[in-house]
Amino acid sequence: MSSLGAEKDANHWGIYDARAEWRRQGVSEKSVDRGWRISNINLDYKFSPTYPSLLVVPTSVSDNVINYAGKFRSRCRIPVLTYLHPINHCSITRCSQPFVGMRNNRSIQDERLIEAIFSTSGPAATISYDSTQVASQGGAHSIESSHADLASLSSSGSSAYQKPAAALSADALEETLMSEVEADDIQAPRAEDSEAQVLPSFIHNESPQNLIVDARPTVNAMAMQAIGLGSENMDNYPQASKKYLGIDNIHVMRDSLAKVIEALKDSDITPLSPNRELLARSQWLRYISILLDGADLIARTVGLGHSHVVIHCSDGWDRTSQLAALSQLSLDPYFRTLEGFIVLIEKDWLSFGHQFRRRSGFLGNEKLFSIQNEGLSTAVPGSSTSSTSQPGAKALESALLSAKGFFTPSPPSATSQNPNSAPTSDTETPPHKNNPKETSPIFHQFLDAVYQLQHQHPTAFEFNERFLRRLFFHFQACQYGTFLYDSERERVEAKIYERAGCVWDYFLVRRAEWMNPRYKPPGTAEEDVADRMVFHNGTVRWWPEMFGRSDQEMNGPSIVSPLRAERQAKNWGKEDAKTSAPLDMPSTGLTSGSGRVGGGIIEGMRGIGLGAAGKGLEMQ
């Protein structure tokens, strides 16, 4: 049977079974209690519409506490389990930012939930819960009184952010605030809350040090306090320390990819090599490196530091998904197999509500394109070139002019040019359109980071680089229903499992095409636990195949003309100081260059701000 015929007969919509995956990790109602249980509080998606239906929470925390804790987190995205280490039983949990605000609001239920998470792996991580201390600090010490506190929090201006349907985009708010707030105007953070610049060198059996990881830059997180959001006050979470990772928001990443595309576009139609200066200025590889460093910190904390990690960014579905998935990829060899990687994407991206539709711009928007000289296609009455005299010529001219202008991005709007303008509300964009400001290459960055680990550890992954490229293609192509919609709830309500095909059908019936011949499965003995993990080695490189370029073009040695070399020698320390020096880029060969070989950029991707691979993306 041909691959196409086998694909028609396949049905892999059920490849991810949440209960089966939790059972694999050791969480099951019929197995030994490891401190976790599966809650049905979100079975109808009413508790948190963007979360999966099944949530794994500590056994010691009731659904009643969870219900009140949800009021303290953006969009009710409370800390829930995404990974449980099979050896030391330490966890990776994920959530959204809390409603701290300028008044340093707190939630006893949220504190209790996080304390319970840190206590699941044994007495070493347990710190007694002292309600008298809470009462003495002016806080509530019961569910009922905490509910009153949350009602007070709502009256102080935070209620708008507790209703996802009416809430402004957290990323839009963050972007607007950061355009107005200077770093000097914000109080300096405590030393223990500073951004993680140097990763700790953990050793086995080190004293546990639980972490709350805020993926955002410190300034961004603190600026959000002005609108009732923000980051945890660590005085209320004494069981852990906090790290800011300094990963910028979706708008910065969208602009970065746009610069990469700008650097590559001329080499699509000329023999010129990619523009090295623009590639360096995009800082694309710097952002990938920061992302990998953050995931490395999380993986080392759990796998070698025997500690728990709670991850969040703003809403908990962009940077949080990247970090959670990459850290699990480093920790668990199962996720480095083909089926395991599919489960990882289903769990941490699709099930936990990454907004594929909004970030990818699948539905488009008229703001993305403009048709240049559109008026020329209309005949002017009385002119010698009217459509009545030359109907065929005018039709051809109109078609050519329309085609010429179709992929021309529209000029920035007055709103985008004015940083002080109000952010666009989620509800202002019609359901059949996308807001261009919400597009961002978040999933693209994740695949790029996986490629980096794959290149650094060529025998650790069962699937090859071509699988990642083809996955990106089908993620953009919308040929299958897997990456449509923004949450598990939306896919269920749309009955996408009945109306569209599953992209995993395509991959699994062609399994042999994605296999890595160098793959070596790890050992299973507990003493080999360190060998089962893979970590980022600190270097990043361009993914040439993704952009339809050769490795020589993107990462090869630099070829500089004598005239340019002479000019660089005269201006050393002047022009070069303005270009690559201040960027603090990792060692990646950014100044490489060579003759044009082949490839290209899909110009249509420029409109949605995502970019894509070149001409050889799908067929290579």
C-alpha positions, 0 to 999 in steps of 0.5 A: 500500500502506498504512503498516501493510501496508508495515511487515509486509513490511519487515525492518530488523533488519539496518539496523546492520551493524557491519562496514559502519559501521566501513568507513564510518569507515575501519576495514576489512581491505581498506582502508588501515591507519589503526591499527585492526583488527576483533578477533574475541576476543568473537565468542562473547561469552565475553570480555565478555558485555555487549560487542558481538561485534566489537571494534575495537582498535589494530592494534599490540595483539594479542588476547593483550594484550587478554585480559589487559587485560580482567582490569583493567576491570569486566566486561572492558569494555576501551577499544575504538573507537566513533568515528574522526574522518574528517579527523584520525583521532582517536578516541573509545573507551569502557570501564568503570572499572579495578580500581585499589583502595586499593593503586593496582593497575595493568595493563601491558596496559591501559596498553599498550592505551591508549597504542596508542590514543593513538598511532593518529593519528600520531607527534604523539600517540606516547610511547615505551613504557618497560618499564624504567621500569615495572620500576623502579617495582615493576611487571611488564614482561611479559604473564606477570608481569602475569598474576601481578600480576592474580592478586595483585589477585584475592587482595586482594579484587577477584575478586568484581568480575571475575565479572559474574554474581556482581558487585554492581551498580556503581551500587548500590555507588556509591550505598551508598558515597556514603551513608557517605562524606563529601567531607571524608573523601576526599583532594582530587584533583590539579588536573589531575584536577578536575571539568571546570567550564569548557570549553576554547576549542580552536582548530585545530591546537592541540597535542594533549592526549589525555583520559581522561574519567571521567563520575562526580563526583570523590568518587564515583570515589574512593570506589569505590577502597575496594572495589577499583575507582576511576579511573585513576592518571594517573602510569601514563598520561602520554600524557593528562590526566583530567577528571571530569564530575560526572554523578551516578548512576542513583539521582539521575536517577531521583529527579530525574524523580520530582520532575518528575512530582510537579510536573506531576501536579496539572495533569493533573486541575486547571487549575493550572499545573505547580509551579514550585518542584518543577520547579526542585528536580528539577534535571532541566535542570541534569543535562541541561546537565551532560551536554551540556557533557561531550559538548561537551568530548569533541567539541571535544577530538576535532574541534578539539583533534585529540586522542583521548578515552577515556570511562568511568563505572562499568560503561560502559553508562549515562553512557558511552553518553550521552556517546559518542552525543551527542559523535558527534552533534555531530561527524558530520553522518551521525548527524544524518540519520534512518538515521545516528541509527538506526545511532548508537542501534544501535551505542552503546546496543544493541550496547554493552550499555545495560541497557534492561530493567533501566533501564526496568523492563519486567518490573515488580515487586510492590514498584512497586505497592500495592493500598490497602484490599485487605481491604475487597473480602473479605466479613466473615462474618456482616456485612450487606455479605457477598458472599452478600447483595450479590454484584454490589455487592461485585464492583464495590466490589472492582474500584473499590478495586483500580483506585484503588490500582493506581498508588499507589507502595509505601512505601519499604522498610526497606532503602531507608530505611537507607542503611547497608544492603547493596546489592542483588545483581544475582542477587537479582532473579528473571529475570522481575522488575526491581529498582526500584532499578535503573530510571533515565531514562538513555535518556530523558535522552539523547533530551532532550539530542538535543532540546536540540541540535535546538532550538539548531540547527534546520537541522542535523537531518534528523529532527524533534522528533516523531520523538524523541517517537514513539521514546520512546513505542515504547521504553516500549511494548515493541511491538517487540523492538528495546529488549528485553533488556540486551545484544547477546548476550541478544538473539541467545540469545533469537532476538529477530530471528526472534520480534519486529518491529523498531521501525525498520520502523515509522519507515522506512515512515513516513519522510515523517512524521519529516522536518525541512523546515528541514534543510540538509545540510552541505558535504563539503569538508574545509575545511568541517569546522568547519561540519559540527559542532554544539555545545551553546550553553550553554542548556537548556529544558523539552521541553514536548511530551514532558510533554504541555504547551504551550511557554507552560506550561513555558517561557513568561513567569511569571504571578504573582497580586498576593497572591503577588507581595506575599508574595514582595516581603516575603520576598525573600531568605528563602523564595526563597533556600531554593528557586531560588537555591541550585540554580544552575540554567541560564537556562531559564525555570524560573519560567514559568507559565500557565493549564492547556492540556492534556496529562497524565502517564501515572501508570503510569510513576510506578511504574517511576520513568521518567515519560513524555510526557503524553496527547498523546505518541503521537498528536501 
